[in-house]
Amino acid sequence: MIKFLDLQKINAQHADELKQVAAEVIDSGWFLMGEKLSNFETKLAHYVGASHAIGVANGLDALRLILKAYIDMGIMAFGDEVIVPANTYIASVLAITDNGLIPVFVEPDPTSYNLDLALIEQALTPKTKAIMVVHLYGQVCWNADLSALAQKHGLKIIEDNAQAIGAEWNGIKTGALGDAAGFSFYPGKNLGALGDAGAVTTNDAEVAERVRALGNYGSRKKYVNEFQGLNSRLDEMQAAFLEVKLKYIDAENQYRRKLAAAYLNAITNPAIGLPVPNNTSFAPELNTEHVWHLFVIRHAKRDELQNYLTEKGIQTLIHYPIPPNKQLAYQSYNHLDFPITNLIHEEVLSLPLSPVMTLEEVHEVIVALNNFTL
């Protein structure tokens, strides 16, 4: 069986270091808001190129806290609108609605799967206060026009960077492009913890201070609660694990690019739609705008293709089968129709790709795909 993602094997590469820092945390007797967290935040901020990094409990909380900070700062208010891609994972939308804000869904570009930046302006209203760009599947969602649009209308740009740590646009890493960014370190991410974990990065000192306080019960000083906050803190153990794994993220992302290039260059079945990375004039393995968290293909008979690959011993997943506006959780949005989003969700299939997958395994997947017929 070619696993979609072999987490046991991925973490086994770093087992000695992970066990060492786990022992350090246990021996220290300090498990929250200590030296390990501080070290990781400093190194994450330096890696991303942002002034501040704040560890939080998970990626959803990272986005929730950014929006909550803007509300508490008076920059946004309940009922304001946030532009969000219609085909994102539901966490992006949950962060918006949990804060009493209104998601305004915009269709993605059918080739990149990212938010179609050309459609944003027509979706703006006087209530729009922010654009949430999602660097979906690991590819940067950005251009100069987006920055100009946000500046023209006085909008905040929030990056959902859950899937794209290490990706770059014009030499600037995701997480340092917008006003604030939310990271997920869910175990399956390119930089994965051994449990839930997340972070916020920003160059705005006031946002950073407010997010840190809000994630600590609204407190900057123990037992003094200035804001109505949450309990969302990155613990010492996960921070220690992430500090270890951060050292290897660039090499692992580069290996992902190598595997993606193999897929792109050798999958020749005309019925299979391949991802189209930005800057396609460059060799895929040299394209720093994509870190290939997921390698997502499309096929009109997606379910039949998935069943066929399963029979061949190749594990695949669907990211994602149901768009947010069609979920039961958002019945008030079920009536909205987004044709491109619907088609994407009906056709996408994620192939195995990870830092521990071999080129031989990639070749086996390619052969199976090229031989698939109905």
MORASUL-V329323 format. One record per backbone hydrogen bond with DSSP energy under -0.5 kcal/mol. CO is the residue of the C=O (numbers start at 1). NH is the residue of the N-H. E is the energy in kcal/mol with one decimal. If there is no record, write none. Layout:
CO_NH_E, CO_NH_E
This chain:
1_3_-0.9, 2_315_-2.6, 4_353_-1.1, 5_7_-1.2, 6_10_-2.3, 7_11_-2.5, 8_12_-1.5, 9_13_-1.0, 10_13_-0.6, 11_14_-1.0, 12_15_-1.2, 14_18_-2.7, 15_19_-2.8, 16_20_-1.9, 17_21_-2.4, 18_22_-2.0, 19_23_-2.1, 20_24_-1.8, 21_25_-2.1, 22_26_-2.5, 23_27_-2.8, 24_28_-1.7, 25_29_-1.2, 25_30_-0.6, 26_29_-0.5, 29_31_-0.5, 31_236_-2.3, 34_38_-2.1, 35_39_-2.7, 36_40_-2.2, 37_41_-2.8, 38_42_-2.2, 39_43_-2.3, 40_44_-2.9, 41_45_-2.4, 42_46_-2.0, 43_47_-2.4, 44_48_-2.7, 45_49_-2.2, 45_50_-1.9, 48_173_-0.5, 52_202_-1.7, 54_200_-2.2, 55_234_-0.7, 56_198_-2.0, 58_62_-1.5, 59_63_-1.6, 60_64_-2.6, 61_65_-3.1, 62_66_-1.6, 63_67_-2.0, 64_68_-2.6, 65_69_-2.5, 66_70_-2.0, 67_71_-2.1, 68_72_-2.7, 69_73_-1.9, 70_75_-2.3, 70_76_-1.4, 71_74_-1.5, 77_80_-2.3, 80_102_-3.1, 81_129_-2.8, 81_130_-1.1, 82_104_-2.7, 83_132_-3.1, 84_106_-1.9, 85_88_-1.1, 88_324_-0.5, 89_92_-1.5, 89_93_-0.6, 90_94_-2.8, 91_95_-2.1, 92_96_-0.8, 93_97_-2.5, 94_98_-2.5, 96_99_-1.0, 96_101_-1.9, 97_100_-2.0, 100_79_-2.7, 101_103_-0.5, 102_82_-2.7, 103_105_-0.6, 104_84_-2.3, 106_86_-2.6, 107_116_-2.0, 109_113_-2.3, 111_276_-1.2, 114_109_-3.5, 115_117_-1.1, 116_119_-2.0, 117_120_-0.9, 119_123_-0.5, 120_123_-1.9, 120_124_-0.5, 121_124_-1.2, 125_128_-1.8, 127_81_-2.7, 129_156_-2.2, 130_83_-2.5, 131_133_-0.8, 131_158_-2.7, 132_85_-0.6, 133_135_-0.6, 133_160_-3.3, 134_136_-2.2, 135_138_-1.4, 136_139_-1.7, 137_293_-1.0, 137_294_-1.9, 138_291_-2.3, 140_142_-0.6, 143_146_-0.6, 143_147_-1.2, 144_148_-2.0, 145_149_-2.6, 146_150_-2.4, 147_151_-2.2, 148_152_-2.6, 149_153_-1.9, 150_154_-0.8, 150_155_-2.7, 151_154_-0.5, 156_131_-2.6, 156_158_-0.6, 157_159_-0.5, 157_179_-2.4, 157_180_-1.2, 158_133_-1.9, 158_160_-0.6, 159_161_-1.1, 159_182_-2.9, 160_135_-1.8, 161_164_-0.7, 164_167_-2.4, 167_174_-2.5, 169_172_-1.9, 172_169_-2.9, 173_176_-1.8, 179_203_-0.6, 180_159_-2.6, 181_201_-2.0, 182_161_-2.3, 183_199_-1.5, 185_193_-3.4, 186_189_-2.8, 190_192_-0.7, 197_185_-3.0, 198_56_-2.6, 199_183_-3.2, 200_54_-2.7, 201_181_-2.3, 202_52_-1.9, 203_205_-0.7, 204_208_-2.4, 205_209_-2.4, 206_210_-2.3, 207_211_-2.9, 208_212_-2.3, 209_213_-2.1, 210_214_-2.9, 211_215_-2.1, 213_216_-1.4, 213_218_-1.8, 213_219_-1.3, 214_217_-0.6, 214_230_-4.0, 215_232_-2.8, 216_219_-1.2, 217_229_-0.5, 218_226_-1.8, 218_227_-1.8, 221_224_-2.7, 223_225_-0.6, 224_220_-0.6, 224_221_-0.8, 224_226_-0.7, 227_229_-1.3, 230_217_-3.9, 230_232_-0.8, 233_235_-0.6, 234_33_-0.5, 235_239_-2.3, 236_240_-2.3, 237_241_-2.2, 238_242_-2.7, 239_243_-2.2, 240_244_-1.7, 241_245_-2.2, 242_246_-2.3, 243_247_-0.7, 244_247_-0.9, 245_248_-1.4, 246_249_-1.1, 248_252_-2.4, 249_253_-2.7, 250_254_-2.3, 251_255_-1.8, 252_256_-2.0, 253_257_-2.0, 254_258_-1.7, 255_259_-2.2, 256_260_-2.7, 257_261_-2.5, 258_262_-1.7, 259_263_-2.2, 260_264_-2.9, 261_265_-2.4, 262_266_-1.4, 263_267_-2.3, 266_268_-0.8, 269_272_-1.8, 271_273_-0.5, 272_274_-0.6, 273_298_-2.0, 275_277_-0.6, 279_282_-2.0, 283_286_-2.4, 283_287_-0.6, 284_287_-0.9, 286_288_-0.9, 287_290_-1.0, 288_168_-2.6, 289_140_-2.6, 294_296_-0.7, 295_297_-0.6, 295_351_-2.8, 297_349_-2.3, 298_273_-3.3, 299_302_-1.0, 301_305_-2.3, 302_306_-2.7, 303_307_-2.3, 304_308_-2.2, 305_309_-2.5, 306_310_-2.3, 307_311_-2.1, 308_312_-1.2, 309_314_-2.8, 310_313_-1.7, 313_2_-3.4, 313_315_-0.5, 317_319_-0.5, 317_350_-3.3, 318_321_-0.5, 323_326_-1.9, 324_327_-1.6, 327_330_-1.4, 328_331_-1.0, 330_333_-2.0, 331_334_-1.2, 333_336_-1.7, 338_342_-3.0, 339_343_-2.3, 340_344_-2.5, 341_345_-2.5, 342_346_-1.5, 343_347_-1.2, 344_347_-0.7, 344_348_-2.3, 347_299_-1.5, 349_297_-2.8, 349_351_-0.5, 350_317_-1.5, 351_295_-0.6, 354_357_-1.3, 358_362_-2.0, 359_363_-2.4, 360_364_-1.9, 361_365_-2.0, 362_366_-2.5, 363_367_-2.6, 364_368_-2.0, 365_369_-2.5, 366_370_-2.7, 367_371_-1.4, 369_372_-1.2
